[in-house]
Structure formats: C-alpha cells, structure tokens
Amino acid sequence: MVTVIIGRDHRTNQLYRMANGKAQLIKQEKPVPTSVSKEHISLTITDDGKMILKNLNVQNYTFVNMVGVESKLIQEGDRIELGTGHYVLDWNIIKSFVPKYADIRPLKKVWEDYQNELMDLNIKERRFGHLRSATGLITTAAVILGFVTGRDNPLFIILYVVAGVISAYFFFKAYSECDKTPKRIQEIKEAFPHKYVCPNCGHFLDNRSYDILVQDGKCRHCQAIFKK
C-alpha cells in the first residue's frame, strides 16, 4: 500500500507531493491557486490497485466529478479538483506515482497446463516402454515352457507366436510415432513463452513456477506489482 500527500508549495505555488517521507515539487505551467493547502489531499493506493482519495482538512475543498468529497474511491478518468478555485489535478501526474499492478492469477492455469502436458507426455512414453517390455516377459515364459515341456507343446508355440506378434506391433508403432512426442514437446515449449507473460509489459516470465512468481511479488522487467 502506498500513500501520497498532494498540495501546494507556499513558496513557489507549484504542486507539491510527499511520499515515503520525500517531498517533491511538480512544475506546472500555471501556478496552483492559493485555495489549495500544502497538505490538501492524500491518495492511498491499496495492494489490489484501488485508489482512495481523502480530504485532509475540513477547511479544504475537494471535488470528484463536481461533487464535494471527504473520502472517495476514485478511478482513472474521474475529474479531481482542489480548492475553491477548482484546480484540476492532471491524471498524468497521479499516474506518475501510482504503482503499476499486474494480475497474474490467470497465469496459474497457464503454468499448471504446461507442466501437466509435459508430464502426460512423459507418462505416456513410460507406459509405452512398460508395454513393450511385456514382449520380453512373454518370450521368456515361452522359453522356460519349452525347456520344461518341450518345444512341441502347443502352449509354447502359442506364446512364441503371441510374443512375435506383440513385438512386431510395438516395433511398427514405435517407428510410426517416434517423432510425434518430441514434436509435441517442442510445440508446447515454443508456445509457452507467448502465454506465460507479464500482463503489464508482455515480457516472458521465464520458467519460474507460479509459486515463485508469487514469492517474487513483482515483474523483473517492468517492476509491476503482482496481484495474487
């Protein structure tokens, strides 16, 4: 949360602001009317990006959209006027000290989908490998059976034929699909940097997990504060 005090510098009649204990003059083409006090209003920006304007003295006059206020939740585009002279506060000035926020909550699903797709492909490959190993088990069983009962045993012949058929099936399936999984992984990895980006600046947020982004608290590129 950030709070900024806005008013008029009595010596220069320029707009004055104070934030984090630091005062700064904001030069304007026209002087600020004397009806604007040194500490006229405060503007609080909450962690979720809401802006709350507060009149700091009962003797001050503050208007939002032509209506006098003491405290008001405002949004960009509202007309803010200070003092009886109705000095209009430029929104460009307000935005210069309003922190940038970026809602990263939708990125949680992007990250989870990315991880799940890669994991599913990995599991699929492992399962295929385990199924292929069944050929070896059947062949081994046929060999043992041949030693025990002789190779004339019909069951031995059946097992051997089944092992041969399964082996041939997996060979041709592996050959026909050997490039599908790598290609799909490549497609997923190429698409990910275009989806996992800062909502404020559009920069790729690297391969940092969503939980790490939450811990970081802000974008490394534009310094926008993450809404979580």
ChimeraX commands (.cxc) that place a marker at each C-alpha (Angstrom):
marker #1 position 0.00,0.00,0.00 radius 0.5
marker #1 position 1.26,3.47,-0.93 radius 0.5
marker #1 position 0.03,6.82,0.37 radius 0.5
marker #1 position 0.88,10.13,-1.28 radius 0.5
marker #1 position 0.07,13.60,0.08 radius 0.5
marker #1 position -0.70,16.25,-2.53 radius 0.5
marker #1 position -0.97,20.00,-2.06 radius 0.5
marker #1 position 0.59,23.39,-2.86 radius 0.5
marker #1 position 4.09,24.59,-2.05 radius 0.5
marker #1 position 3.55,28.01,-0.43 radius 0.5
marker #1 position 6.84,29.47,-1.66 radius 0.5
marker #1 position 6.57,28.58,-5.35 radius 0.5
marker #1 position 2.86,27.97,-5.77 radius 0.5
marker #1 position 3.76,24.72,-7.51 radius 0.5
marker #1 position 2.12,21.39,-6.95 radius 0.5
marker #1 position 3.67,19.57,-4.04 radius 0.5
marker #1 position 3.63,15.90,-3.17 radius 0.5
marker #1 position 5.11,13.78,-0.42 radius 0.5
marker #1 position 5.57,10.01,-0.44 radius 0.5
marker #1 position 7.68,7.80,1.82 radius 0.5
marker #1 position 8.89,10.89,3.68 radius 0.5
marker #1 position 10.24,12.51,0.50 radius 0.5
marker #1 position 8.84,15.79,-0.80 radius 0.5
marker #1 position 8.87,16.79,-4.45 radius 0.5
marker #1 position 7.70,19.77,-6.48 radius 0.5
marker #1 position 5.82,19.14,-9.70 radius 0.5
marker #1 position 6.26,22.10,-12.02 radius 0.5
marker #1 position 3.15,23.30,-13.81 radius 0.5
marker #1 position 2.64,25.97,-16.47 radius 0.5
marker #1 position 0.06,27.70,-14.29 radius 0.5
marker #1 position 0.51,28.33,-10.57 radius 0.5
marker #1 position -1.62,26.38,-8.15 radius 0.5
marker #1 position -4.36,28.58,-6.59 radius 0.5
marker #1 position -3.86,29.67,-3.01 radius 0.5
marker #1 position -7.10,27.91,-2.06 radius 0.5
marker #1 position -5.11,24.67,-2.29 radius 0.5
marker #1 position -3.37,23.99,1.02 radius 0.5
marker #1 position 0.07,22.44,1.47 radius 0.5
marker #1 position -1.36,19.10,2.55 radius 0.5
marker #1 position -4.67,19.17,0.74 radius 0.5
marker #1 position -5.44,15.53,-0.02 radius 0.5
marker #1 position -3.96,12.08,0.43 radius 0.5
marker #1 position -4.16,9.39,-2.18 radius 0.5
marker #1 position -3.81,5.81,-0.99 radius 0.5
marker #1 position -3.19,3.03,-3.48 radius 0.5
marker #1 position -4.02,-0.36,-1.99 radius 0.5
marker #1 position -2.22,-3.60,-2.80 radius 0.5
marker #1 position -5.02,-4.61,-5.16 radius 0.5
marker #1 position -4.76,-1.34,-7.10 radius 0.5
marker #1 position -7.69,0.58,-5.62 radius 0.5
marker #1 position -7.22,4.35,-5.18 radius 0.5
marker #1 position -8.75,6.13,-2.20 radius 0.5
marker #1 position -8.73,9.93,-2.11 radius 0.5
marker #1 position -9.13,11.69,1.24 radius 0.5
marker #1 position -9.58,15.37,2.04 radius 0.5
marker #1 position -7.06,16.16,4.80 radius 0.5
marker #1 position -8.67,19.21,6.39 radius 0.5
marker #1 position -12.27,20.27,6.87 radius 0.5
marker #1 position -11.26,23.72,5.60 radius 0.5
marker #1 position -10.08,22.22,2.32 radius 0.5
marker #1 position -12.39,21.86,-0.65 radius 0.5
marker #1 position -12.01,18.76,-2.77 radius 0.5
marker #1 position -14.28,17.73,-5.62 radius 0.5
marker #1 position -14.61,14.48,-7.57 radius 0.5
marker #1 position -16.72,14.79,-10.69 radius 0.5
marker #1 position -18.02,18.17,-9.47 radius 0.5
marker #1 position -19.16,16.76,-6.12 radius 0.5
marker #1 position -17.53,17.77,-2.85 radius 0.5
marker #1 position -16.00,14.80,-1.01 radius 0.5
marker #1 position -14.19,13.97,2.20 radius 0.5
marker #1 position -13.18,10.45,1.22 radius 0.5
marker #1 position -13.80,8.76,-2.10 radius 0.5
marker #1 position -12.81,5.65,-4.03 radius 0.5
marker #1 position -11.65,7.02,-7.38 radius 0.5
marker #1 position -10.65,5.58,-10.74 radius 0.5
marker #1 position -8.76,6.86,-13.73 radius 0.5
marker #1 position -10.84,9.37,-15.67 radius 0.5
marker #1 position -12.52,10.93,-12.64 radius 0.5
marker #1 position -12.28,14.73,-12.58 radius 0.5
marker #1 position -10.46,15.77,-9.41 radius 0.5
marker #1 position -10.48,19.45,-8.41 radius 0.5
marker #1 position -8.75,21.08,-5.45 radius 0.5
marker #1 position -9.74,24.26,-3.64 radius 0.5
marker #1 position -12.41,26.85,-4.29 radius 0.5
marker #1 position -10.54,27.75,-7.48 radius 0.5
marker #1 position -11.29,24.25,-8.76 radius 0.5
marker #1 position -7.70,23.43,-9.68 radius 0.5
marker #1 position -7.89,20.33,-11.89 radius 0.5
marker #1 position -5.44,17.62,-10.91 radius 0.5
marker #1 position -3.91,16.12,-14.05 radius 0.5
marker #1 position -4.24,12.33,-14.20 radius 0.5
marker #1 position -0.80,12.06,-15.79 radius 0.5
marker #1 position 0.59,13.42,-12.54 radius 0.5
marker #1 position -1.37,10.91,-10.49 radius 0.5
marker #1 position -0.27,8.01,-12.67 radius 0.5
marker #1 position 3.37,9.02,-12.31 radius 0.5
marker #1 position 3.39,7.85,-8.70 radius 0.5
marker #1 position 0.70,5.17,-8.80 radius 0.5
marker #1 position 2.43,1.78,-8.70 radius 0.5
marker #1 position 1.86,-0.48,-11.68 radius 0.5
marker #1 position -0.07,-3.66,-10.96 radius 0.5
marker #1 position -0.34,-6.86,-12.94 radius 0.5
marker #1 position -2.95,-9.54,-12.27 radius 0.5
marker #1 position -1.05,-12.81,-12.63 radius 0.5
marker #1 position -3.80,-15.09,-11.31 radius 0.5
marker #1 position -4.68,-16.39,-14.81 radius 0.5
marker #1 position -1.04,-17.46,-15.19 radius 0.5
marker #1 position -1.53,-20.14,-12.55 radius 0.5
marker #1 position -3.58,-22.19,-15.02 radius 0.5
marker #1 position -1.08,-21.49,-17.82 radius 0.5
marker #1 position 1.75,-22.87,-15.68 radius 0.5
marker #1 position -0.26,-25.89,-14.49 radius 0.5
marker #1 position -1.39,-26.75,-18.03 radius 0.5
marker #1 position 2.20,-26.51,-19.27 radius 0.5
marker #1 position 3.51,-28.80,-16.54 radius 0.5
marker #1 position 0.63,-31.26,-16.89 radius 0.5
marker #1 position 1.04,-31.55,-20.67 radius 0.5
marker #1 position 4.74,-32.31,-20.36 radius 0.5
marker #1 position 4.08,-34.76,-17.55 radius 0.5
marker #1 position 1.34,-36.55,-19.51 radius 0.5
marker #1 position 3.67,-36.99,-22.48 radius 0.5
marker #1 position 6.38,-38.33,-20.19 radius 0.5
marker #1 position 3.94,-40.78,-18.55 radius 0.5
marker #1 position 2.70,-41.88,-21.97 radius 0.5
marker #1 position 6.26,-42.65,-23.06 radius 0.5
marker #1 position 6.94,-44.62,-19.87 radius 0.5
marker #1 position 3.75,-46.64,-20.21 radius 0.5
marker #1 position 4.60,-47.46,-23.81 radius 0.5
marker #1 position 8.01,-48.64,-22.67 radius 0.5
marker #1 position 6.48,-50.86,-20.00 radius 0.5
marker #1 position 4.07,-52.39,-22.50 radius 0.5
marker #1 position 6.96,-53.14,-24.86 radius 0.5
marker #1 position 8.71,-54.95,-22.02 radius 0.5
marker #1 position 5.75,-57.34,-21.88 radius 0.5
marker #1 position 7.06,-58.87,-25.11 radius 0.5
marker #1 position 10.20,-59.92,-23.33 radius 0.5
marker #1 position 8.23,-61.45,-20.47 radius 0.5
marker #1 position 6.10,-63.50,-22.84 radius 0.5
marker #1 position 9.16,-64.63,-24.78 radius 0.5
marker #1 position 10.89,-65.60,-21.52 radius 0.5
marker #1 position 7.81,-67.56,-20.42 radius 0.5
marker #1 position 7.77,-69.38,-23.77 radius 0.5
marker #1 position 11.45,-70.31,-23.49 radius 0.5
marker #1 position 11.00,-71.64,-19.95 radius 0.5
marker #1 position 7.95,-73.59,-21.02 radius 0.5
marker #1 position 9.90,-75.02,-23.97 radius 0.5
marker #1 position 12.64,-76.27,-21.65 radius 0.5
marker #1 position 10.17,-77.77,-19.20 radius 0.5
marker #1 position 7.63,-79.37,-21.53 radius 0.5
marker #1 position 9.44,-79.42,-24.85 radius 0.5
marker #1 position 9.02,-77.25,-27.88 radius 0.5
marker #1 position 6.27,-79.42,-29.27 radius 0.5
marker #1 position 3.92,-78.15,-26.57 radius 0.5
marker #1 position 1.10,-76.15,-28.26 radius 0.5
marker #1 position 1.21,-73.58,-25.47 radius 0.5
marker #1 position 4.89,-72.94,-26.22 radius 0.5
marker #1 position 4.09,-72.32,-29.86 radius 0.5
marker #1 position 1.17,-70.03,-28.96 radius 0.5
marker #1 position 3.28,-67.97,-26.55 radius 0.5
marker #1 position 6.06,-67.68,-29.08 radius 0.5
marker #1 position 3.67,-66.53,-31.80 radius 0.5
marker #1 position 1.98,-64.06,-29.44 radius 0.5
marker #1 position 5.37,-62.66,-28.43 radius 0.5
marker #1 position 6.31,-62.29,-32.09 radius 0.5
marker #1 position 3.05,-60.53,-32.97 radius 0.5
marker #1 position 3.28,-58.15,-29.99 radius 0.5
marker #1 position 6.93,-57.42,-30.76 radius 0.5
marker #1 position 6.10,-56.63,-34.38 radius 0.5
marker #1 position 3.17,-54.41,-33.32 radius 0.5
marker #1 position 5.24,-52.36,-30.93 radius 0.5
marker #1 position 8.10,-52.10,-33.40 radius 0.5
marker #1 position 5.91,-50.59,-36.12 radius 0.5
marker #1 position 4.01,-48.40,-33.64 radius 0.5
marker #1 position 7.25,-47.07,-32.17 radius 0.5
marker #1 position 8.60,-46.45,-35.66 radius 0.5
marker #1 position 5.48,-44.61,-36.83 radius 0.5
marker #1 position 5.21,-42.47,-33.70 radius 0.5
marker #1 position 8.86,-42.00,-32.76 radius 0.5
marker #1 position 8.83,-38.33,-33.78 radius 0.5
marker #1 position 5.35,-37.38,-32.53 radius 0.5
marker #1 position 6.18,-36.95,-28.86 radius 0.5
marker #1 position 9.37,-34.89,-29.41 radius 0.5
marker #1 position 7.49,-32.68,-31.87 radius 0.5
marker #1 position 4.63,-32.18,-29.43 radius 0.5
marker #1 position 7.07,-31.32,-26.62 radius 0.5
marker #1 position 8.75,-28.81,-28.92 radius 0.5
marker #1 position 5.38,-27.24,-29.80 radius 0.5
marker #1 position 4.43,-26.93,-26.13 radius 0.5
marker #1 position 7.77,-25.34,-25.22 radius 0.5
marker #1 position 7.59,-22.90,-28.13 radius 0.5
marker #1 position 4.04,-21.82,-27.28 radius 0.5
marker #1 position 4.69,-21.42,-23.55 radius 0.5
marker #1 position 6.79,-18.18,-23.74 radius 0.5
marker #1 position 3.94,-16.50,-25.62 radius 0.5
marker #1 position 1.41,-17.37,-22.91 radius 0.5
marker #1 position 3.41,-17.05,-19.70 radius 0.5
marker #1 position 3.99,-13.30,-19.84 radius 0.5
marker #1 position 3.63,-10.31,-17.55 radius 0.5
marker #1 position 0.12,-8.84,-18.05 radius 0.5
marker #1 position 1.61,-5.35,-17.76 radius 0.5
marker #1 position 4.65,-5.38,-20.05 radius 0.5
marker #1 position 4.23,-8.61,-22.00 radius 0.5
marker #1 position 7.69,-9.98,-21.19 radius 0.5
marker #1 position 8.14,-13.74,-20.79 radius 0.5
marker #1 position 8.42,-14.59,-17.09 radius 0.5
marker #1 position 10.98,-17.34,-17.69 radius 0.5
marker #1 position 10.49,-20.88,-16.43 radius 0.5
marker #1 position 9.82,-19.74,-12.88 radius 0.5
marker #1 position 6.85,-21.54,-11.38 radius 0.5
marker #1 position 3.72,-19.62,-10.47 radius 0.5
marker #1 position 4.55,-20.04,-6.77 radius 0.5
marker #1 position 7.97,-18.44,-7.36 radius 0.5
marker #1 position 6.30,-15.50,-9.14 radius 0.5
marker #1 position 4.05,-15.02,-6.13 radius 0.5
marker #1 position 7.09,-15.02,-3.84 radius 0.5
marker #1 position 8.93,-12.54,-6.09 radius 0.5
marker #1 position 5.97,-10.17,-5.83 radius 0.5
marker #1 position 6.75,-8.13,-8.93 radius 0.5
marker #1 position 7.86,-8.34,-12.54 radius 0.5
marker #1 position 11.62,-8.29,-13.07 radius 0.5
marker #1 position 11.19,-6.34,-16.29 radius 0.5
marker #1 position 8.65,-3.56,-15.56 radius 0.5
marker #1 position 8.56,-3.80,-11.74 radius 0.5
marker #1 position 4.77,-4.09,-11.81 radius 0.5
marker #1 position 3.43,-5.42,-8.52 radius 0.5
marker #1 position 1.72,-8.77,-8.94 radius 0.5
marker #1 position -1.90,-9.15,-7.90 radius 0.5
marker #1 position -2.27,-12.62,-6.46 radius 0.5
marker link #1:1,2 radius 0.2
marker link #1:2,3 radius 0.2
marker link #1:3,4 radius 0.2
marker link #1:4,5 radius 0.2
marker link #1:5,6 radius 0.2
marker link #1:6,7 radius 0.2
marker link #1:7,8 radius 0.2
marker link #1:8,9 radius 0.2
marker link #1:9,10 radius 0.2
marker link #1:10,11 radius 0.2
marker link #1:11,12 radius 0.2
marker link #1:12,13 radius 0.2
marker link #1:13,14 radius 0.2
marker link #1:14,15 radius 0.2
marker link #1:15,16 radius 0.2
marker link #1:16,17 radius 0.2
marker link #1:17,18 radius 0.2
marker link #1:18,19 radius 0.2
marker link #1:19,20 radius 0.2
marker link #1:20,21 radius 0.2
marker link #1:21,22 radius 0.2
marker link #1:22,23 radius 0.2
marker link #1:23,24 radius 0.2
marker link #1:24,25 radius 0.2
marker link #1:25,26 radius 0.2
marker link #1:26,27 radius 0.2
marker link #1:27,28 radius 0.2
marker link #1:28,29 radius 0.2
marker link #1:29,30 radius 0.2
marker link #1:30,31 radius 0.2
marker link #1:31,32 radius 0.2
marker link #1:32,33 radius 0.2
marker link #1:33,34 radius 0.2
marker link #1:34,35 radius 0.2
marker link #1:35,36 radius 0.2
marker link #1:36,37 radius 0.2
marker link #1:37,38 radius 0.2
marker link #1:38,39 radius 0.2
marker link #1:39,40 radius 0.2
marker link #1:40,41 radius 0.2
marker link #1:41,42 radius 0.2
marker link #1:42,43 radius 0.2
marker link #1:43,44 radius 0.2
marker link #1:44,45 radius 0.2
marker link #1:45,46 radius 0.2
marker link #1:46,47 radius 0.2
marker link #1:47,48 radius 0.2
marker link #1:48,49 radius 0.2
marker link #1:49,50 radius 0.2
marker link #1:50,51 radius 0.2
marker link #1:51,52 radius 0.2
marker link #1:52,53 radius 0.2
marker link #1:53,54 radius 0.2
marker link #1:54,55 radius 0.2
marker link #1:55,56 radius 0.2
marker link #1:56,57 radius 0.2
marker link #1:57,58 radius 0.2
marker link #1:58,59 radius 0.2
marker link #1:59,60 radius 0.2
marker link #1:60,61 radius 0.2
marker link #1:61,62 radius 0.2
marker link #1:62,63 radius 0.2
marker link #1:63,64 radius 0.2
marker link #1:64,65 radius 0.2
marker link #1:65,66 radius 0.2
marker link #1:66,67 radius 0.2
marker link #1:67,68 radius 0.2
marker link #1:68,69 radius 0.2
marker link #1:69,70 radius 0.2
marker link #1:70,71 radius 0.2
marker link #1:71,72 radius 0.2
marker link #1:72,73 radius 0.2
marker link #1:73,74 radius 0.2
marker link #1:74,75 radius 0.2
marker link #1:75,76 radius 0.2
marker link #1:76,77 radius 0.2
marker link #1:77,78 radius 0.2
marker link #1:78,79 radius 0.2
marker link #1:79,80 radius 0.2
marker link #1:80,81 radius 0.2
marker link #1:81,82 radius 0.2
marker link #1:82,83 radius 0.2
marker link #1:83,84 radius 0.2
marker link #1:84,85 radius 0.2
marker link #1:85,86 radius 0.2
marker link #1:86,87 radius 0.2
marker link #1:87,88 radius 0.2
marker link #1:88,89 radius 0.2
marker link #1:89,90 radius 0.2
marker link #1:90,91 radius 0.2
marker link #1:91,92 radius 0.2
marker link #1:92,93 radius 0.2
marker link #1:93,94 radius 0.2
marker link #1:94,95 radius 0.2
marker link #1:95,96 radius 0.2
marker link #1:96,97 radius 0.2
marker link #1:97,98 radius 0.2
marker link #1:98,99 radius 0.2
marker link #1:99,100 radius 0.2
marker link #1:100,101 radius 0.2
marker link #1:101,102 radius 0.2
marker link #1:102,103 radius 0.2
marker link #1:103,104 radius 0.2
marker link #1:104,105 radius 0.2
marker link #1:105,106 radius 0.2
marker link #1:106,107 radius 0.2
marker link #1:107,108 radius 0.2
marker link #1:108,109 radius 0.2
marker link #1:109,110 radius 0.2
marker link #1:110,111 radius 0.2
marker link #1:111,112 radius 0.2
marker link #1:112,113 radius 0.2
marker link #1:113,114 radius 0.2
marker link #1:114,115 radius 0.2
marker link #1:115,116 radius 0.2
marker link #1:116,117 radius 0.2
marker link #1:117,118 radius 0.2
marker link #1:118,119 radius 0.2
marker link #1:119,120 radius 0.2
marker link #1:120,121 radius 0.2
marker link #1:121,122 radius 0.2
marker link #1:122,123 radius 0.2
marker link #1:123,124 radius 0.2
marker link #1:124,125 radius 0.2
marker link #1:125,126 radius 0.2
marker link #1:126,127 radius 0.2
marker link #1:127,128 radius 0.2
marker link #1:128,129 radius 0.2
marker link #1:129,130 radius 0.2
marker link #1:130,131 radius 0.2
marker link #1:131,132 radius 0.2
marker link #1:132,133 radius 0.2
marker link #1:133,134 radius 0.2
marker link #1:134,135 radius 0.2
marker link #1:135,136 radius 0.2
marker link #1:136,137 radius 0.2
marker link #1:137,138 radius 0.2
marker link #1:138,139 radius 0.2
marker link #1:139,140 radius 0.2
marker link #1:140,141 radius 0.2
marker link #1:141,142 radius 0.2
marker link #1:142,143 radius 0.2
marker link #1:143,144 radius 0.2
marker link #1:144,145 radius 0.2
marker link #1:145,146 radius 0.2
marker link #1:146,147 radius 0.2
marker link #1:147,148 radius 0.2
marker link #1:148,149 radius 0.2
marker link #1:149,150 radius 0.2
marker link #1:150,151 radius 0.2
marker link #1:151,152 radius 0.2
marker link #1:152,153 radius 0.2
marker link #1:153,154 radius 0.2
marker link #1:154,155 radius 0.2
marker link #1:155,156 radius 0.2
marker link #1:156,157 radius 0.2
marker link #1:157,158 radius 0.2
marker link #1:158,159 radius 0.2
marker link #1:159,160 radius 0.2
marker link #1:160,161 radius 0.2
marker link #1:161,162 radius 0.2
marker link #1:162,163 radius 0.2
marker link #1:163,164 radius 0.2
marker link #1:164,165 radius 0.2
marker link #1:165,166 radius 0.2
marker link #1:166,167 radius 0.2
marker link #1:167,168 radius 0.2
marker link #1:168,169 radius 0.2
marker link #1:169,170 radius 0.2
marker link #1:170,171 radius 0.2
marker link #1:171,172 radius 0.2
marker link #1:172,173 radius 0.2
marker link #1:173,174 radius 0.2
marker link #1:174,175 radius 0.2
marker link #1:175,176 radius 0.2
marker link #1:176,177 radius 0.2
marker link #1:177,178 radius 0.2
marker link #1:178,179 radius 0.2
marker link #1:179,180 radius 0.2
marker link #1:180,181 radius 0.2
marker link #1:181,182 radius 0.2
marker link #1:182,183 radius 0.2
marker link #1:183,184 radius 0.2
marker link #1:184,185 radius 0.2
marker link #1:185,186 radius 0.2
marker link #1:186,187 radius 0.2
marker link #1:187,188 radius 0.2
marker link #1:188,189 radius 0.2
marker link #1:189,190 radius 0.2
marker link #1:190,191 radius 0.2
marker link #1:191,192 radius 0.2
marker link #1:192,193 radius 0.2
marker link #1:193,194 radius 0.2
marker link #1:194,195 radius 0.2
marker link #1:195,196 radius 0.2
marker link #1:196,197 radius 0.2
marker link #1:197,198 radius 0.2
marker link #1:198,199 radius 0.2
marker link #1:199,200 radius 0.2
marker link #1:200,201 radius 0.2
marker link #1:201,202 radius 0.2
marker link #1:202,203 radius 0.2
marker link #1:203,204 radius 0.2
marker link #1:204,205 radius 0.2
marker link #1:205,206 radius 0.2
marker link #1:206,207 radius 0.2
marker link #1:207,208 radius 0.2
marker link #1:208,209 radius 0.2
marker link #1:209,210 radius 0.2
marker link #1:210,211 radius 0.2
marker link #1:211,212 radius 0.2
marker link #1:212,213 radius 0.2
marker link #1:213,214 radius 0.2
marker link #1:214,215 radius 0.2
marker link #1:215,216 radius 0.2
marker link #1:216,217 radius 0.2
marker link #1:217,218 radius 0.2
marker link #1:218,219 radius 0.2
marker link #1:219,220 radius 0.2
marker link #1:220,221 radius 0.2
marker link #1:221,222 radius 0.2
marker link #1:222,223 radius 0.2
marker link #1:223,224 radius 0.2
marker link #1:224,225 radius 0.2
marker link #1:225,226 radius 0.2
marker link #1:226,227 radius 0.2
marker link #1:227,228 radius 0.2
view
